Amino acid sequence: MSEIALLKNKEIVVSRTGSSEQLVKIKLVDLERDKATLEFSNGSRVSIHTSEEWDQMQADRRSGKSQPAREGPSQQAPYMN
């Protein structure tokens, strides 16, 4: 079995230091050439955003145009390596 095949479906869990609460689970769904597809599962008190969304939210906060946080199901997005 190739190293790439062993990486597929590998999961990483993010939690607070010293806590058993799972904040985010990241799963490598697919890996092809220069593109990885990741699946994000978040806890009920955690929001997941792209860096572009986060930057816009911060700019909106600074300018007083803050928007409510959105919650949703697991998200899947391709990322370039």
C-alpha positions in Angstrom: 0.0 0.0 0.0 1.4 3.4 -0.9 2.1 6.2 1.6 -0.7 8.3 0.0 -3.2 5.5 0.4 -2.3 5.3 4.1 -3.0 9.0 4.5 -6.5 9.0 3.1 -9.2 9.0 5.7 -6.7 10.0 8.3 -8.3 12.2 11.0 -6.9 14.9 13.2 -8.8 16.1 16.3 -8.4 19.6 17.7 -9.2 20.2 21.4 -8.4 22.7 24.1 -5.3 21.9 26.0 -6.2 19.6 29.0 -9.8 19.2 27.8 -11.6 16.1 26.5 -14.0 18.3 24.4 -13.5 17.8 20.7 -13.6 21.2 19.0 -12.8 20.2 15.4 -12.1 17.0 13.5 -10.2 17.3 10.2 -10.3 14.3 7.8 -8.2 13.9 4.7 -10.7 12.6 2.2 -8.7 12.7 -1.0 -5.2 13.6 -2.2 -4.4 14.1 -5.9 -1.2 15.7 -7.2 -1.3 19.3 -5.8 -4.9 19.2 -4.3 -6.1 17.8 -1.0 -9.8 17.5 -0.1 -10.4 17.9 3.6 -13.6 17.3 5.6 -14.2 19.5 8.7 -16.6 18.4 11.6 -17.1 21.0 14.3 -18.5 20.9 17.8 -21.7 22.8 18.6 -19.8 25.7 20.0 -17.3 26.1 17.2 -17.5 27.9 13.9 -15.4 27.0 10.9 -14.6 29.6 8.2 -12.2 30.0 5.3 -9.4 32.5 5.9 -11.2 34.9 3.4 -14.4 34.7 5.4 -12.5 35.2 8.7 -10.7 38.3 7.3 -14.0 39.8 6.1 -15.6 39.1 9.5 -12.7 40.8 11.3 -12.9 43.8 8.9 -16.7 44.0 9.5 -16.2 43.9 13.2 -13.7 46.7 13.0 -16.1 48.8 10.9 -19.1 48.0 13.1 -20.8 45.8 10.4 -20.5 42.6 12.4 -22.6 39.6 11.2 -23.9 36.8 13.4 -21.8 33.6 13.3 -23.3 30.8 11.2 -23.5 27.2 12.2 -23.8 24.4 9.9 -23.1 20.7 9.1 -19.7 19.3 8.3 -17.9 21.2 5.5 -15.8 19.8 2.8 -13.4 22.0 0.8 -10.4 21.4 -1.5 -7.2 23.1 -0.5 -4.1 23.5 -2.6 -0.8 22.2 -1.2 
